[in-house]
């Protein structure tokens, strides 16, 4: 399943969970964990929707897909488990005919479902695992740019879930046994562990290992799947091929004292610097190759490892710190005999809850794995090409890590001169200049492999025996220690056709790089027309192309460009591309050494020999080719128009057919993806006519459709039923459409795609303000809703495009109350984005504040949920309702009270709203603040003059609630004290049961609460509706210390009886609490007190088989001759003992009686 399908499934599950919450949210006493889970579900949806948009907009590589798929699947799996648990609770409530209104009625079901599966299946733990997966997703390079603002929110959510009171206590999961059997099937790696032996079945290969868990292959695959580690081995092989062209090159570098000391001595950090083109990368590769061969890492010396990195400025978006560290760790694991425990631990964390390592954890894993080696060489090439912008800080974070590596690491860095020395603090520095021997070897190889050049040099040698050496020395002396200059000089000389021309060129070689480039261009001008034209066109394409081009793409582009100059293209059919063996040479040989072929992913791309060439040509080539932009746009359009396309009904969509078309017409995809971008580069002339023809004429409709379907932008390539104006909007071709308007061309301004999107939707989505303004000037409808019910304003706000937002609002025609498919109005979208200024502007323009989304959430609720205090204040000042409840009964006041947001309470208090407004159960904000143990919020509410003694529908006051929750945390006692200090009635009774706060505190066993209540005058003798005292409830709850505290205050309670004439001793005997019975007897409880049926505590102990209590009472002289009524029959003590068939109790009775007779 592809990532987009998984994301769609995740969104559906989240929606299902949110719907299920509607049925269980009203349950009284629902654990705080459930509320915390619900509070974070919108964040789950928001994060996953951003990921969805990014995948639509960008075309991820296979490596990126491999990295994110396990995270998404883990997230989906956890959400399914959560949904299953919550759905089960919903159906359980329904089975009880909706009577399950209290948590106690569902707690047993939840316990039964979750405990067998383990702690990891508690709702809060599942949600925490989901949040960890989303955090890993958010920091992945594929999404990082757009999801980075969410990382902090995800971390806060994870922290909140970790601190919430468990929905099931840890103790409920404890078992007497210590053997754990785990079966884990993750469809890729299965492990069965028994007594330290691991059996691993990976892809059908079955093998064993000991406790060291030596499963490097599995770890290696895992590390590759969770990041996108660069493949530096390909770069190494490429550079070694260059080095081999000059036999024995680099040997001088290996003999430098600093290098020898770095390899065999104590030198740990060596910095090698040099100018661009000095051959630093080739020398670094020679060092790596030397170390690998010297220590024979693959077969013998396993105590030495060699790791390497090649930074490349063109790949900075992929060479993130995480990916670099991942690559180093993979290299280290591949050199190792076993895997460290730190890596094993992280691997297991990932298997259990998809927790991806952070950068610091990668460093810990590298450090732990490094302990296996006595020396590790780290070669870092091109440090100056590492991303150093302040947003990512990759370079300086990497250097900081390098400075903290263990002493076993010996690091070699190459960089441009004058960079990084102060930050890196190397032990030694060496300057790199291309060595004369290396340059000479390279030049000899170059000359000997080119027949014409070899003939000229041989001719010169016949006239002068030292000509060969003179040639080499002249090039070397003018190369200024730069391989690049030597390469350009020799390439310049290779263009000579006679000895005289060769000698003249040799005598006029320059040591200035810009002069060399200038000479190269002059040399190109001296070629025949065909070669000169090919070189000029090729340099233009490589300089101004929107991405690197392959040989096949360039070949077809040049063919089209030549044909457009030489032929009338009308009706001309572009032939298929067929590349010969000399295709690369045919292109590069005419460019005077400025262009080289570079193999990337088994495909040869054309690049400049050095990046400085592009900068030079951008400045100078455009002056020579003023129509370069127009020509490139025209070539792209010619390609799209002239390449034969089958009619849609005859076209096959199979992958093989698509690959066949791409092979025949390789330039087509580039042209389709980039013609519009080239057109924005100040084109002129007939290109506008050609572009409008492509976009507007019916005869090109199929070609336009095929071009869009071939585009590299995966999101737009899936579009259907679009018009040429949509495509113009995608590229932002304002000038083109302005010309069309000027010529009164017909424009369907509000044409719609299959997804009901207008050109304005497309222009806004891609940030083209001028194009959007043009469409608006042409009376475009601003309020068309696409299939997701989004208007252009929704899209602009979601994109945070301030310019377009205010452009749309300035018209006065943008509807502010239209809701998208999720029920979000523009105001809600602005609130979710945290854009306070925009929220203020929307409200000033008349946006309504009370609109609810699909889940009944208002703008206010979103602002509160996301913690945007400034927006809350703006909404409040603009008369947003703070007391009218939403569909599910939510109000700002209740939320602020429950969440402990005293700042919001203060704000509301200044508005003079009814702070005692009850919910449907009669509970006030004060009771919610007390329930969730928020002392500061409680105090602020009381300062706002709320009624401290308001009763809910059951007669509970805030003090009752505090008595019930005070033993759950220290804050609970603080809340109780605040209430008592502010006039709470200490003996208030509930309506149905008649409980006082003291009754409740006693039943909870809260000694602090009991002490506070008693100190404030609570009456321990107060009776509930069943005539029970607080002491009765302490005994029922088996709270011995609480009972002692009450008896200390009022000893006379010891023999108080309820409506059944049962004393506290009766209750203690019934509860089976030996300690409680002993305490009560020692406090002079009447051992023979009888209830209405005549039963004593001894009768109850015997009938309920509480043997220890019965024997204790017998030995403490309980009356053995008292009879009682059971089922309306008089029963003696002996008959009662016989009925339960307990010989131990009978023996105790006989023993006591025997002693009595003896006396």
N, C-alpha and C positions, 0 to 999 in steps of 0.2 A: 504494500500500500504506500502511495506517495505521501509526502509530508502534508500537502494541501488536503488530502482526504482525511488524514489523521486529525488535522486541525478542525475540519468541519465536524468530525465526530465528537471532538472535545467540546466544541461550542454547543452542540446539541445536548451533550450530557450536562454541561453547566446549566443550560436553560431548564433541563428536566429537574435538576437539583433545586434550583431557585423556585420552581413551581411546587415541588414537594414541600419546601419549607413553609409555603403558605398554609399547609395543613397541620404542621406540627409546631409552628411558631407560637400559637396561642396556648400551648400547654403550660400550665402553671408549674413553676419550679424547674423548668427546663435548665439543665446545667449551663453555666456560663460558657463552657466550651462550644456548645452548639451555636450560641449567639456570636461567638468569635469567628466560627467557621463561616456563618452566613455573612458576616460583615466583610469577609475577605473574598467572597465569591465574585463580586463585580471586578475586583482587581485581577482575578484569574482570567476573566473574560476579556478585559481590556488588554492584558498582555498578549493573550493568544490571538486577538484580532489584529494587533499591530504586527505580530509575526506573520499572520496570514497576508496582510497587505504587502509586507516586504517580499514575501515569496512570490506574490503576483507581479510585483514591480521589477524584481531582479531575477536573473536566471541562475540559480545556485549550481555550483559544480558538483560532480559526483562525490567528491571528498566532503564537501559541505553537507550534502544530503546524508552521507554516512554518519557525519558527526551529530546532526540534529535529530535524526530518526529515533535513536534509542531514548533520547530525552522526551520526545513527544509521545512515544509509546508508553514510557513509564508514567508520564502524566496522565495519559488516557486510562491506563490500567488502574491507577489509584483513584481516579474520578469514578470509574465504574464501580469499584468497591464501595466508595462513599455513597454513590447513588443507590446501590443495592441495599445498604444498611438503612438509609433514610426512607427508601420506598417501603421496606419491610415494616418500619415503624408506622408509616402512613396507613398501610393496610391493616396492621394490628389495631390501630385506633379505629379504623372503619369496622373491623370485625366486632369491636366492642360497642357498635352502634353509636359511635361518636361520644361515648361516655367517658373515654379516657381523657379527662381534662387536667389531670394532675400527673406530674412526672412519675410519681410512685406507681401508677398503673402501667407505665411503659418501661420503667427502669429494669424490671426483671427480664423483659423481652430483649432489651438492648444488651443487658449483661449476658444473657444466654447466647446471643449471636456473636458478640465480640470476644468474650473471654477465651473460647476455644481457639480462636485465630491468633490471639496474642496482642500485646500492647500496641503493636504497630498498626492495628486496625481500629483503634479509637478514632473518632471523627476528627479530633484536633490533630492527632499524629498523622493521619492520612493527608489532611490539608497541609500540614507543615511539609510533608514530603512533596506534595504538589508544588508548593511555593518554592522549595529548593530546586525542583526541576525547572520551574519558570525562571528562576534567577540564573540558573546555568544557561538557559536559552537566551536570556536578556543580555548576558555578557559575551555571548558568542559573536564572533566578528560579523556574521551574516546579518545580525539584527542590532548590533551594539549602538549604531548611530541613532536609531530611533527609540530603542528601549532603555537606553542608559538612564533617563530620568526616572524610570520605574524601579530601578535596582534598589534605591533607598527605600521605596515603599514596600517592596518585597521583603527586604531585610527587616523592616519594622513589623511586617505581618508575621514573619517567622519568629521574631522575638516575642511578639504578643502571644502567639500560639504556645510558645515554650513556657510562658509564665502563667497561662490560664490554669485554673484548678482542673485536674484531670476529670474527665467524664466518668471514668472508672478508676478507683485507686489502684496504685501499683500492687498493693498487697493482695488484691483479688486475683492477680495472675500468678501468685506464688504457688508452687507445688512442693510436695515432700521429696520427690525424686530429683536427681541431678542429671539424668541422662536425657539428652536432647537429640531427637532425630529430625533431620531437615531434608526435605525433598524439594529441590528447586529446578523448575523447568522454565527456562527463558528462551527456548527455541533456538538458542545459539550455543550456550555453554551450560552444561548441566553438571552439578557436583553432588556427590553423595559422600559425606564425611563420617568416618567411624574411627574413634580412638587414634586420631592423628594420621590416618591413612586416607589419601584422597584418590578417588577414582574419577577420572575426567574423560568425558565423551565429547569431543569437539569435532564436528563435521564428519563423524563416523570413525574417527581414530580413537581407539581405546587404549589407555595407558595408565600406569600407576606412578605415584611419587610419594616420598616420605613427608615428614612434617615441614620440611623447608618449602613445600609448595613450589617446586621448580616447574612452573608452567609458563616459561617465557613467551611461547608462541601466543598463548591466550592473552597475556598481559600486553604483548605487542599489538595485537589486533584491537584490544580495548583502547589503548592509548591513541591509536590511529582513528578510532571511531568517535572519540569525544572532542577532538580538535581537528585542525587542518594543518598538520606538520609539513613544512616545506620539504621537498625532495632535493636535498643539496647534493646527493650522489650524482645526479644528472649533470649538475653544473661542474662537479669535480671531473667527471669523465670528459666533458666538453673541453675544459681547460687543459687537461692532460694531453688530449689530442693536439692542441695547439703547441704544447711544450715539446711533444715528440717530433715536431717539424724541425726542431733545433736540437740535435743530439747533444747530450751532456749539459744542456742548459740548466742554470740554477745551481750547479755544483759549487760555484764560488760563494753563493749565499749560505749553503750548508756548512761552509768552512769558516764563516765569520766567528770570532771568539764569542760574541754575544749569543749567537745561535747555538754554538756548542755548549755553552754554559746553560742555556735554556733547556736543551735536550738532555744533557747528562749531569748538570750541576745543580746549584741551588737557586738559580734565577727563575722567579715565578711569573713575573709579568713583563713582557717585552712588547714594545710598541715600534712597529716598522712603518715609517711614513714616506710619502713620495708624491710627486705631482701626477695628475691624471695622465694615463698612458705610459707610466713607468714600468708596467708589468707586475704590479703588486699581486693581482689575483693569480697570475700564472705561478709566481714564486710561492704563494701560499699553497697552491695545489701541489707543487713539487715537494714542499715540506710534508704535507699530509701523506703523499704517496711514499715518501722516504720512510716516514714513521711506521706506516702500515706494513711495508715490506721488511723493515728492520726488525720489528717485533713479531712479525708473522701472527698477527692477532687472531686470524681465523683458526689456527691449528695448535699453537704452542703457548706463548707467553700470555696467560690470562690475567696477569697482574698489572698489565699496561693497557690503557684505552686511549684512543685518539678520536676526539669529537671535533666537528667543524661546522661553521656557519658561513654562508655567503649572503651578505646583505645586498639588496638590489632596489634602487630607488623606484623602479617601475613596478615593483611588487610589494610596496609598503602596505597596501591594504590587506594583503595576505600575511605579511611578516609581522604579525602582532606579537606582543610579549608572550602571550599564552602559547601561540603556535611555535615560537622559537624555543621556549622552554620544553614544550612537548617533543619537539624534534631532538633536542639534546637528551632528554630522558629516554626516548626510543633508541637512539644510538648507543646510549650507555647500557640499556637492557640487552641489546643485541650482542654486546661485547661480554656479557656476564654469564656466569655458570648458574646463578640462582637469583631469585628476586627478593629484594629486601622486605622486611615485615611492614615497613611504612607503606610501600606500594601495594602489598597484599591487602592491608587495611583499607586503603582508599578504593581498591578494586571491589572489596566486599561492600563498602559503603555505597558504591555506585550500583552494584547488583541489587542491593536491598531497597534503596530509595532514590536511585538515579542522581545522586549528589555528585556534581562535577567538581573537580579540584579547582581551586583558585590559584593565582600566580604564586602566592606564598607557599601553598601546599605542593606545587610543582618543585619549588626550590627545596623543600624538605625531602621530597622523594628523591631528587637528584643527589642531595647530600647523603641520604641514607644508603643509596645504591653505590655511591662513590667509596664507601668504606671497604668494599671488596678489593679495591685496587691500591697499589702502592704508589702509582703515578698516573695522572690523567692529563693528556695534552688537549688543550682547547685552542683551535685555530679559528679566529674570527676575521673574515675578510670584508673589506668595504664598510668599515664602521661609519664612515662619512655618509653612506647611503641609507643608514638606518633612520627611520622616521623620528624626527626630533621636534614635532609641533607640540605645543603646550597642551592640546586637548587630550592626546594619548600619552605623551611623555615616555614613549617606548625606549628611546635611546638612553635617557638618564636613569630610568628604572633598570634597564639591562646592565648598564655600567655599575650601578649600585650593587646589583646582585653579584656581578663578577668580582667586585672588591670584597665580598663576603664569602666567597667560595672556600672550601677547605684547603689546607696547605698542600694537599696532594695534587691540586690543579696547577698546571703550568700553562699559562695563557699567552698566545701570540696574537696581536691585533695589527691589522693593516688599515691605514687611513690616509687621507690627504694631509699634506704638510700643514702644521699649525693648528690642528684640531684635537680636542679631547685629552691632551696630555695632562692638564690640570685636574680634570675630573677623574681620569683613570688612575693617576699617580703610578706610572709604570716604574719598575726597578731599573729599566734600561731602555734607551731609544736608539734606533738605527735608521739611517736614511736609505731609501731604496732608489737606486737609479739603474736603468737598464745597463747591464754589464756589457763591455765591449765584446767579450767572448760570446755571450748569448745573442747579441745583435748580429755579430758576424756569422754565427752558425745559422741564424734565421735567414740572413741575406743569401748565404751560399745555397741553402736549400731552395729559396725562392728562385734564384737564377738558374739553378740546375734543373728545375722542373718546368721551365718555360723555354721552349726551343728557340724562338726568335731572339729572346734576350741573351740566351747562352751563346748563340752564334755571333751576336754583336760583341759581347765581352771577349770571346775567343779571338775575334778579328782584332780587337784592341790589344790583346795579349801578344799577338804576332808582331805588332808594331812596337810594343813596349812590354817587356817581361814583367814589369811591376804594375801593369794596368789593372789586373784583377784586384790586387791589394789596395791600389790607389782608389779604386771604386768603393771597396768596402770601407776604407778609412774615411773617405769623403762623406759617406752616408752616416757613419757612426759619429763623426765629429759634428755633423749638423743635426744630429738627433737629440742632443742635449739630454741624454740619458732617458729618452722616452721611446718605447717600442712603437707607440702610435706614430710618431714622426718618422721613424725608420720605415714603418710599413707604408706610409703615404709617400715617402721619398722613393722607395723601390718601385711602388706602383706607378709613380710618375715616370720613372725611368723606363718602365716596361712598355710605355706607350711610344717610345722612340722606335723609328724604323730604320735609321741609319746610324753609323758610328758617329758621324758629325753631330747629328741631333742628340745622340746619347751624351757626347762629351759636353755639348753646350748646356744641356739640362743639368748634368752633374756639377758643372762649374757654378750654376746659378741656384742651387738648392738653398732654401731658407731654413733658419732655425726657429722662426716665429710661427706658431701654430696657425694663426689667422692668415699669415702669408702663404702657408702651405695650402690651406683651404682655398685661398684665392688662386694660387697656382693650379690647383686641381681643377677648379672651374675653368680657368683659361685653357688647360689641357683638354678638357672636355670640348671646349669650343673649337679646338683644332681638329677634332675627329670628323669623319665624313658625316654627311647629313643624317643618315639613318642612325648611326651610333650617337651623334650629338642629340638628336631628338629623343632617342630612347633614354639617354642619361638624364636629360633635362626633365622629361616627364616622370621618370622614376624618382629622381630627387624630390620633385614636387609632391609626389604621392607619399613618400616616406616622411617628408617634412610636415605635411598638412593633413594626413589621414587621421581619422578619429580614433583609430587603434592600429596596432601593427598588422601588416598585411602578409599573407603567405605568397609564395612564388606563383602559385596557381592564380590567386586573386589578382596580383599585379600583372601577370601575363595577359589575363583577359581584359583588365582595365586599359592597359596600353594598346591592345588590339582595337578596342572600341574607340579609344581616343584618336588613334591613327586613322581609323576608318571614317570617323566623323569629320576629319579634316580633308580627307582625300576623296570621299564618295558622297553622293546624295543618299542620306540614310533612309529616305522614304522607301519602305518596302524591303529594306535590307535586313537579312536574317543573320544574327550573330552566330558564328560557328561554335561548336563545342570545343573545350580546351583539351589539348593533348600535349603533355609535357615530355620532352625528351631528356636524355641524361645530362645534356649540357645546358639545361634551362637556367640553372642558377648561375653558371659561368657566363652565359649570354647576357644576363642582367647586370651582374656585379662587375664584369670586366670593363664595361664602358664608363664606370663611375669613378675612375682614377683612384681606386682603393678606398673610397669613402663609404662604400656599402658592403656589408658582409651578410652571409646567411647564418642564422642561429636556430638550432633545433630546439623546439619546445614541444613536449608531449608528442614526439614522433613526427612533428610537422615543422618544415623549415620556414621561418619568418625572416623577412628582410629588415635589417637594422643598420644604423650607422655604425661605423667602426668604433666611434666614441661619441658619447652624448653631447660633447662640445660642438660636434658638427651640426647637429640639429639647431642649436642656438645660433650658430653662425649663419646657417642657410635661411633661417626664419627672418633674419635681419637683412640678408643680402639677396637671396634668391627671389624674393617677392618683387624686388625692383626689376629683375630680369624677366619675370613671368607675371606681369600685372594681372593677367586673366586666370591665374591658377585656380582661384576659388570658383570662378564661373565654369572653367573647363572641367573641374572635378565634379561639379554639380551636374553638368551636361552629360558627362560620361555615365554617371550613376543613373540619370533619367533615361538615357539611350539604352542602357542595359535593361532597365525595367520595361521599357516600351517595346524594344526590338527583339528580345529573346522570345522565341515561340512558346506560348502557353496554351495548353489544352483548355477547351471550354470546361466550366465547372462540372457539368453533368458527366463529362468523360474522364474527369480527373480522379485518380485514386489517392487515398490518404495514407496508404501503407508506408511504413518506415523505409522499406527497401526502395520504393519509388522516389521518396523524398531524398534519400541518400544518392540515388542515381542522378537525380536532377542537380543536386549540389555538386557532384563530381564533374558533371558536364559543364555546369555554369557556376563555378565557385565564387565569382564576384557578385552574384545576384543577391546573396544575403547581406553582404556589406552594403551594397547599393540601396537595398530596401530599408535597411536600418539607419542609414546615415545621409541619404541624399538631402533630406530636409535640414539637417544640421549644417551641411556644407552650404546650403542656400542661405542660411542666416549670416554667412561670412561675406557680406557685401558683394554679392554677385551683380552682374549687369548684363545688358544686351538681351539676346533672344532666349536666354535661359528661362525668363519669366513666362514667355509664351509656351515653351516646351513643358514647364511645370504645370501651368494651367491646363494645357491639353491633357496631360497625364491625369490630373485630378478631376476634370470636369466632363470630358467627352465620354459618351456612353460606350463607344467602341473600346475604350480602355478600362471599362468597369471590371472585367475579369482580371486584367493585369494588375489593377490596383488592389483587388482582393487578394491575388496571389502574392503580391509584394508585401502586404501587411501580414499575411499568414507566415511569411518567411522571416519576419523581423526578429532580432535578437531579444527584444523586450517581450518576455513571455506573456505579460498581461495583455498587451495590445494585440499580440499575434492570435489571441483567442477570440477577438471581437468579430462580430458579424453585423451585416446590414448597416455599415457605416457609409458615409459619403466622403467625397474629396475634401469637403470643408472640415470634416472631423479630422482628417489626416493633417490638413493645414494647421488646425488647432493644436494637434499633438506636437508638431514641430515649432509652433509659434511663428508661422510665416505671415507676419503682419503686412509687410510690404507687398507681397504677392496678392493678398486679398484686397488691400487698399487699391492696387492697380485695377483689379477686377471690378471693384465698386466704381472706380473712376470711369471705366469703360462700360458701366451699366450692365455688367454680366449678371445673369440670374443666380441668386444665392438662396438656398433653402436654409435660412438662419436657424430654424428650430427643428431641423431634421433629426430623427432619432435612430439610434442603433437598436439592436435586438434587446439590449438591456435598458432601453429607454433613456439613453444618454444623448444630450445635445452637444454640438460643438463647444458650447460654453462650459459644459461639464468637463470636457477634455482639456480645454485651455486653462481652466481654474485648477484642475488636478495637477497640471504640470507647471503651474506658476507663471504662465504667460500673461502678464498684466496688460501689455499693450494690445495683444490680440483680444483679450477679454473686453477691453475698453472699446475696441472696434466693433465687436459683436453687439455690445450694449448700445452703441451709437446706431446700429442697424436694427434696433428695436427687438433684440433677442429677449425671449421670455426668461425672466430670472427665476421663475418659480416652478419650472418643470421638475418633476420628481422621477428619478430613475427607479430601477427595480428594487433598490434598497430604500426607496422613498427619500433619498437624499437630494436636496437642491444644491445648486452651485455654492450657496452660502454655507450649507453644512460642510461641504468638501473644503472650502477655503478655511473655515474655522478649524477643522480637523488637521489641516496641513500647517496651521499657524502662519498662514500667509497674510500678514497684516495689510500689505498694499492692496491685495485683491479684496480682502474683507471690507475695507473702507470704501473701495471703489463700488462694490455691490450695495453697501448701505447708503452711500451718497446719492444713489439714484432715487431713493424713497420708494422703490417698487419691490424690494426684497421682502417676502412674507416672513414674519418673525414667529408665527405660530404653527407653521407646518412642521409636522413631526416625521422623522424617518422611520424605518421599519422597526426600530427598537423603541420607538416612542420618544426619541430625543428631539426636542426643539433646538433651534440655534442657541438659545440661552443655556440649555442643559449641556450642549456640546462645549460651549465656551467655559462653563463652570468646570466640566471634567478636565479641560485642558489647563485649568488654573489661570486663565487669562482675566485678571481682575479688571483691567482697563476696558477690555471688550465687554465684559459683563455690565459695567457701568454704562457704556455707550448703548448697549442693547436695551437696557432698562429705560434710559432717557428717550429712546425711540419708541417706547411703548410695549416692549416685550412683556408678556404675562409671566408672573412668577409662580403660578399655581398649577401649571400644566404638569401632568404626571406621565412618566414613561411606561413602558409595557409592564414593569414590575411595581408600578404605583409610586415611583420615586420622583420627587420634585427637584427643582434646581437647588433648593435649600438642603434637601437631604443629601444630594451628591456633594455639595460643598462641605457639609458636615462630615460625611463619610471619608472624604479625601483630605480633610484637615486644613481647608483653605479659610483661615480665620478672616482675612481681609474681605474675601468674597461674601462670607457670612454677614459681616457688618454692612457691606454694600446692599445685600438683599434685605436685611432688616431695615436699613434706612429708606429703602424703596418700597416699604410696606408689604414685604413678603410675609405670608402668614406664618406665625410662629406657634400658634395654638390650635388651629384647625388640623385635625388628624388626616393623614393620607388613608388610602384604602385599608392598609393593615394596622391603622391606629397609631402610626408614628407621628410624633411631634418633636420639634426642636427642643422644647423644654424637657420632655421626658428623656430624649437621647442624651442631652447635656448632663442631666442628673445621673443617669445610669453610667455614663462614661467618665464622670468626675471632672467635667469641663466647667470649673468654677468661673472661668473668664466669660464663657457664654452666658452662664446664669447671671452674672453681674450685668452683662449687656441687656439681657431680657428684663431684669429687674428695673433698669432705668426706663424701659418702655412702659412700665406700669401695667403689664398684662396680669391676668389672674394666675398667680403662681400656685394656687391650690386647685387648679383645674384637674379633675380626676379623669382617669380612663374608664373604659367600660366596666372594669372590675372595682372601680372606686379608688384605685391607687393614685396617689399624688406624686409629684416630682420628689418630694421629701422622702417618701417611702422608697422610691427607686434609688435615690442617693444612699439611703441607709442600707438597702438590700445589697448593693454592690460595694459597701464599705468605703465610701468616699467622704472622709471627715471634712475636708476643706469645702467641698460642695455642700455638705450638710450645714456647715456653719454659715456659708454665704446665703443659703436659702432662709435660714433662721434670721439672719440679719435683714433679709428682705421682708420680714414679718409674716412668713407663712404660718399657718395654724399647725402647731406641733402636735395637736391632739386630734386631728382629723382622722376619722375611721373609714376604712374601705368597706366594701359590701359585706364582709364577714365580721366587721367590728374591730379589725386589727388597726392599731395605730403604728406610727413610726417606731415607738418604743418597743412594741411587740416584735416588730421586724428586727430591730437591733438586738433584742434578747435572743432571737433565733439564730442570728448570724455572727454574734460577737465572738464566738470561740473559733471562727474560721481564720482569723488573722488578728494581729495586734491592732490594726486599724479599726476592727469591729468594736473593741473596747473603747477606743477614742470616740467613735460615733455615739456609743451609748452614753458616755460621760457628757458629750456636748448636748444631747437631748435632755438629759436630766438637769443640766445646768441652765436650760432654757425653758423650763416649765412643763416638761412632759409629765402627765399624770401617771404616777408610779403604780397605782392599783386599778387602772382602766381595765375593763373586761370586754372580751370579744362577745359578739352577739349570740352565736350558736352554742359554743362550748363554755363560755364564761371564763375563759382563761385570762389571768393577769400576766404581765410581762414576767413576773417571778415564776409562774407555772411553766412558761415556755423556757426560760433560762434553766430551770431545774431539769426539764425533760431533755434539754440539750447537754446538760452536765457542764454548763459554763460557770465555773467558780468565780471568775472575775466579774461576770455580769451579776451573779447572785450577790456578791459582796457589794458592788456598787448600788444595786437596787435596795438592799437591806440598809446600807448607809444613808440612803435618801428616804428612808421611811417606809419601804415596802412591807406590807403586812403578811407574814408567812402563814397566818391562820385563814386567809381568804380562801373560800371554797369555789370550785367551778360548778357546773350544772349537775355534776354527779357527786357533789360534796367532797371532791378530792382536794387535798392541799398540795402545795408545791412539793412537800416531802413525798407524797404519794408518787408524783411524777419523776422525782429524782430516783426513787426506788425502782419504778417501772423501767427506767432507762439504765439501771444498774450503775448509777453514778454515786459511788460510795462517798467520795470527798464532798460532793455537793450536798448529800444528805447530812453528813456530819456538820457542815456549815450551817444548814438550816436548823438542826437540833441545837447547835451552839447558841443561835439567836433565840430559839423558842423551844426549850426542852419538852414542854408540854405537848408538842405535836406527836410525840412518840406513840401515843395510843389513839390518835385521831382516826375516826372511821368514816367510810364513804356511805353512799346511799344503800349499799348492800351490807353495811356494818363491817366491812373489811378494813382491817388495820394495815399499816405499812408492812407489818410482819407477814400478814397473809400474802401481800404482793411479792415480798422478797422470797418467800417459800415457793410461790408459783413460778417466779422467774428462774429458780434454780441457782440463785447466787449465794454460795456458802459464806463468802466474805461479808455480804450485806446482812445476812441473817445473824452472823456472829456479832457484827457491829451493833445491830439493833438490840440484841439480847443484852449486850454489855451496857447499852444505854437505858436498860430497865424496861424494855418493851414487855407488855403482858404476854407471856408465852402461851397462856390458855385462853386468850381472847377469842370469842366466837362470832362468826358472821350470822346472817339471817337463817342459814340452814344448820347452824350449830357447829360448823366446821372450825377447827383451830388450824394454826399454821402446820401442826403435825399431820392432821388429816390431809391437807393439801399436798404436803411433801410426799406422803405415802401414796396417795392416789395418782400423782404424777411421776412416781418412781424416782424422786430426787433422794436417793439413798443416803448420801452424805449429810444432807440437811436433816433428814428424819432421825438419823443416829445422833447428830449433834443435839437436836431438840430433846430426844429421849434421855440422853446423858445429862442434859441440863434441867431435868425434873419436870418435863412436860407431863400433864395429867394424862395417864393412859386409860382412864376409865370413862372418859367423856365420849358419848356417842353423838352421831350426827344424822341428818336426813340426806339421803342420796336417792333421787328418783322417788321421793315421797315415802321412802322406807327408812326406818330407824336402823342404823348400822353401827355396831360396836367397833372399837379400835381393832380387836382381834379379827373380826370378820373382814374388815377393810384390808388388813395385811394379808389374810388368806386369799382375798379376791385378786390381789396383784401378784400372789405367789412369790413373795420376796422373803427367802429364808434368812437373809442377813438381818433385815429389819426385825423379823420375829425373834431371832436369837438375841438381838440387842434388848428387845422388850422383856424376854424371859430372863435375861441376865439381871436387868434392873429389878424385876419382880422377885427373883431369887434372893437378891441382896436384901430386899425389903423384908422377906419372910425370915431370913436368918437373923436380922436385927430384932 
